[in-house]
Amino acid sequence: MKTPYVALFLIAFSTVALAGGDKVDDAKETIKQDAREVGHTIARDSRQVGQTVAHDSKAVGHAVADKSKQVGHAVAQDSREAAHTVAESSKKVGAAVANGARTVGKTAKQDTKKVGAALSSHKTDDPK
């Protein structure tokens, strides 16, 4: 009497095991499919983020280049103005130095004449 129950039990157990094996295979396949979908979603989102970052980086690069160009032009203009100011000041200083040199030259010439005249008057007075 025990033998038929054991046989029925074994048949039922093997059917459940086979049915359970199908469930495991189905679960594995579902996990694989879900993993593929997640991978595809990540790849798609990564491409979109990459394109957005590239676009934003390009826009920032152009903005920086434009600002640098503006700053460069402003610096160049300020440099030109400073150079003109320095040139004008140099001309004025040069003219003042030249005028001072002419004045010193005239004074030196006059002093030389006076000294020469004083020496020559001493020579004529000298009884040697």
Rosetta silent file (secondary structure, phi, psi, omega in degrees, C-alpha in Angstrom):
SEQUENCE: MKTPYVALFLIAFSTVALAGGDKVDDAKETIKQDAREVGHTIARDSRQVGQTVAHDSKAVGHAVADKSKQVGHAVAQDSREAAHTVAESSKKVGAAVANGARTVGKTAKQDTKKVGAALSSHKTDDPK
SCORE:     score description
SCORE:     0.000 S_00000001
   1 L     0.000  -32.315  178.426    0.000    0.000    0.000 S_00000001
   2 H   -72.029  -32.331 -176.081    2.824    2.333    0.585 S_00000001
   3 H   -61.679  -44.769  179.259    4.355    1.632   -2.788 S_00000001
   4 H   -65.141  -34.488  178.657    1.569    3.174   -4.881 S_00000001
   5 H   -68.185  -37.618  178.727    1.606    6.326   -2.761 S_00000001
   6 H   -65.605  -40.834  178.919    5.336    6.606   -3.100 S_00000001
   7 H   -64.684  -43.217  177.717    5.037    6.209   -6.860 S_00000001
   8 H   -63.304  -40.904  178.354    2.324    8.894   -6.994 S_00000001
   9 H   -61.049  -44.412 -179.813    4.421   11.148   -4.838 S_00000001
  10 H   -65.062  -39.539  178.124    7.413   10.692   -7.138 S_00000001
  11 H   -65.485  -44.330  179.320    5.319   11.412  -10.216 S_00000001
  12 H   -64.654  -41.541 -179.811    3.842   14.543   -8.643 S_00000001
  13 H   -64.492  -42.103 -179.661    7.231   15.694   -7.434 S_00000001
  14 H   -67.649  -34.302  177.590    8.805   15.283  -10.881 S_00000001
  15 H   -66.527  -44.066  178.257    5.940   17.218  -12.495 S_00000001
  16 H   -64.895  -39.746  179.887    6.364   20.058  -10.009 S_00000001
  17 H   -64.143  -42.928  177.834   10.117   19.980  -10.534 S_00000001
  18 H   -65.322  -42.452  178.110    9.672   20.191  -14.282 S_00000001
  19 H   -64.669  -38.384  177.973    7.141   22.973  -13.903 S_00000001
  20 H   -66.910  -36.728  177.191    9.495   24.716  -11.478 S_00000001
  21 H   -62.382  -38.487  177.095   12.325   24.331  -13.979 S_00000001
  22 H   -64.780  -39.959  179.064   10.228   26.117  -16.592 S_00000001
  23 H   -64.652  -39.090  179.053    9.558   28.921  -14.125 S_00000001
  24 H   -65.548  -44.470  178.278   13.283   29.269  -13.436 S_00000001
  25 H   -62.812  -41.021  177.763   14.048   29.356  -17.150 S_00000001
  26 H   -63.168  -40.758  179.420   11.285   31.929  -17.662 S_00000001
  27 H   -65.286  -41.769  178.366   12.677   34.019  -14.809 S_00000001
  28 H   -62.243  -43.882  179.901   16.170   33.830  -16.271 S_00000001
  29 H   -64.439  -39.549  178.112   14.893   34.896  -19.687 S_00000001
  30 H   -63.837  -42.177  179.064   12.912   37.756  -18.132 S_00000001
  31 H   -63.658  -42.736  178.014   15.999   38.920  -16.240 S_00000001
  32 H   -61.736  -45.003 -179.646   18.070   38.806  -19.427 S_00000001
  33 H   -63.803  -43.728  178.391   15.442   40.771  -21.351 S_00000001
  34 H   -62.098  -40.405  179.424   15.129   43.332  -18.541 S_00000001
  35 H   -64.311  -40.638  176.969   18.919   43.680  -18.417 S_00000001
  36 H   -61.091  -46.228 -179.277   19.015   44.261  -22.198 S_00000001
  37 H   -62.253  -42.508  177.529   16.315   46.911  -21.948 S_00000001
  38 H   -62.225  -44.505  178.745   18.117   48.635  -19.077 S_00000001
  39 H   -60.479  -44.615  178.398   21.376   48.557  -21.056 S_00000001
  40 H   -63.956  -40.601  178.883   19.691   50.014  -24.130 S_00000001
  41 H   -63.405  -44.675  178.940   18.031   52.718  -22.010 S_00000001
  42 H   -62.110  -43.710 -179.836   21.349   53.627  -20.368 S_00000001
  43 H   -63.209  -44.394 -179.796   23.095   53.750  -23.752 S_00000001
  44 H   -63.067  -46.941  179.489   20.344   55.918  -25.272 S_00000001
  45 H   -63.715  -38.624  179.343   20.312   58.277  -22.265 S_00000001
  46 H   -63.760  -41.421  176.959   24.117   58.445  -22.279 S_00000001
  47 H   -61.421  -44.278 -179.720   24.113   59.455  -25.947 S_00000001
  48 H   -63.220  -44.043  178.681   21.545   62.154  -25.250 S_00000001
  49 H   -63.776  -42.820  178.635   23.505   63.456  -22.261 S_00000001
  50 H   -60.645  -43.051  178.852   26.721   63.374  -24.298 S_00000001
  51 H   -65.885  -39.616  178.377   25.122   65.330  -27.117 S_00000001
  52 H   -64.605  -44.649  179.027   23.706   67.862  -24.682 S_00000001
  53 H   -62.822  -43.222  179.322   27.063   68.269  -22.956 S_00000001
  54 H   -62.347  -42.718  179.565   28.817   68.648  -26.310 S_00000001
  55 H   -64.207  -45.934  179.504   26.302   71.268  -27.442 S_00000001
  56 H   -64.678  -40.048  179.092   26.570   73.184  -24.172 S_00000001
  57 H   -63.411  -40.096  178.686   30.366   72.972  -24.227 S_00000001
  58 H   -63.282  -44.273  179.399   30.418   74.334  -27.764 S_00000001
  59 H   -62.725  -43.350  178.618   28.138   77.211  -26.759 S_00000001
  60 H   -64.446  -41.622  178.347   30.303   78.002  -23.724 S_00000001
  61 H   -59.615  -43.623  178.234   33.428   77.816  -25.884 S_00000001
  62 H   -64.910  -40.623  179.218   31.974   80.304  -28.350 S_00000001
  63 H   -63.239  -43.410  178.777   30.906   82.624  -25.526 S_00000001
  64 H   -64.388  -41.926  179.484   34.384   82.501  -23.987 S_00000001
  65 H   -63.230  -43.138  178.568   35.992   83.129  -27.378 S_00000001
  66 H   -62.902  -43.791 -179.776   33.732   86.121  -28.038 S_00000001
  67 H   -64.880  -41.216  178.606   34.432   87.560  -24.582 S_00000001
  68 H   -62.198  -39.347  179.143   38.166   87.000  -25.031 S_00000001
  69 H   -63.755  -43.373  178.831   38.017   88.779  -28.370 S_00000001
  70 H   -62.486  -45.461  179.332   36.214   91.736  -26.769 S_00000001
  71 H   -63.399  -41.918  178.456   38.724   91.880  -23.928 S_00000001
  72 H   -60.531  -43.053  177.969   41.587   91.600  -26.407 S_00000001
  73 H   -64.640  -40.800  179.116   40.230   94.502  -28.443 S_00000001
  74 H   -64.187  -43.039  178.893   39.758   96.582  -25.295 S_00000001
  75 H   -64.097  -42.291  179.258   43.311   95.825  -24.142 S_00000001
  76 H   -62.625  -42.719  179.104   44.661   96.654  -27.590 S_00000001
  77 H   -63.740  -45.089  178.738   42.752   99.957  -27.636 S_00000001
  78 H   -62.522  -37.929  178.991   43.981  100.855  -24.156 S_00000001
  79 H   -65.678  -42.022  177.795   47.526   99.968  -25.192 S_00000001
  80 H   -61.415  -45.060  179.934   47.277  102.186  -28.273 S_00000001
  81 H   -63.361  -42.174  178.713   45.977  105.081  -26.179 S_00000001
  82 H   -64.315  -40.402  179.051   48.715  104.576  -23.595 S_00000001
  83 H   -63.298  -41.222  177.581   51.339  104.439  -26.336 S_00000001
  84 H   -64.209  -40.834  178.320   50.067  107.713  -27.811 S_00000001
  85 H   -63.278  -44.609  178.674   50.115  109.324  -24.369 S_00000001
  86 H   -62.767  -41.856 -179.894   53.670  108.107  -23.767 S_00000001
  87 H   -63.261  -44.051  178.680   54.721  109.342  -27.198 S_00000001
  88 H   -63.567  -44.029  178.348   53.232  112.779  -26.589 S_00000001
  89 H   -62.993  -40.386  178.942   54.859  112.997  -23.159 S_00000001
  90 H   -63.233  -40.282  177.726   58.178  111.900  -24.643 S_00000001
  91 H   -61.422  -44.449 -179.620   57.951  114.606  -27.290 S_00000001
  92 H   -63.652  -45.385  179.497   57.282  117.219  -24.618 S_00000001
  93 H   -63.758  -42.884  178.585   60.133  115.964  -22.438 S_00000001
  94 H   -60.662  -42.662  178.628   62.427  115.803  -25.459 S_00000001
  95 H   -64.384  -41.202  179.352   61.541  119.366  -26.427 S_00000001
  96 H   -64.979  -42.164  178.916   62.119  120.553  -22.854 S_00000001
  97 H   -64.446  -42.991  179.451   65.500  118.786  -22.697 S_00000001
  98 H   -62.396  -42.373  178.956   66.496  120.213  -26.074 S_00000001
  99 H   -64.040  -42.623  177.906   65.484  123.701  -24.968 S_00000001
 100 H   -63.521  -39.161  179.117   67.416  123.261  -21.709 S_00000001
 101 H   -65.675  -40.652  176.802   70.447  122.049  -23.647 S_00000001
 102 H   -62.241  -43.276  179.648   70.278  125.086  -25.949 S_00000001
 103 H   -62.687  -45.369  178.733   70.037  127.367  -22.930 S_00000001
 104 H   -63.304  -41.115  178.902   72.969  125.626  -21.250 S_00000001
 105 H   -60.977  -44.179  179.491   74.904  125.776  -24.516 S_00000001
 106 H   -64.433  -44.261  179.996   74.303  129.518  -24.874 S_00000001
 107 H   -63.254  -43.110  179.253   75.193  130.128  -21.239 S_00000001
 108 H   -62.824  -40.178  179.656   78.344  128.033  -21.568 S_00000001
 109 H   -64.312  -44.061  179.479   79.304  129.924  -24.723 S_00000001
 110 H   -64.753  -42.671  178.966   78.765  133.235  -23.016 S_00000001
 111 H   -63.142  -39.295  178.531   80.713  132.100  -19.952 S_00000001
 112 H   -62.854  -42.092  178.333   83.530  130.902  -22.180 S_00000001
 113 H   -63.287  -41.803 -179.608   83.666  134.298  -23.874 S_00000001
 114 H   -64.534  -44.203 -179.959   83.691  136.012  -20.499 S_00000001
 115 H   -64.451  -43.130  178.578   86.458  133.778  -19.201 S_00000001
 116 H   -61.531  -41.467  179.447   88.385  134.245  -22.431 S_00000001
 117 H   -67.022  -39.739 -179.660   87.945  137.988  -22.226 S_00000001
 118 H   -67.029  -38.867  179.258   88.981  138.011  -18.592 S_00000001
 119 H   -68.628  -41.751 -179.008   92.079  135.966  -19.343 S_00000001
 120 H   -69.085  -31.212  176.928   93.066  138.074  -22.281 S_00000001
 121 H   -71.189  -29.759  175.884   92.686  141.234  -20.236 S_00000001
 122 H   -72.237  -32.428 -179.333   94.989  139.709  -17.616 S_00000001
 123 H   -69.508  -39.314  179.995   97.550  138.888  -20.279 S_00000001
 124 H   -71.483  -29.893  178.797   97.704  142.425  -21.496 S_00000001
 125 H   -80.872  -14.845 -175.115   98.039  143.697  -17.982 S_00000001
 126 L   -76.900  122.528 -176.118  100.761  141.162  -17.231 S_00000001
 127 L   -80.162    7.396 -177.153  104.204  142.886  -17.438 S_00000001
 128 L   -60.201    0.000    0.000  106.149  139.792  -18.270 S_00000001
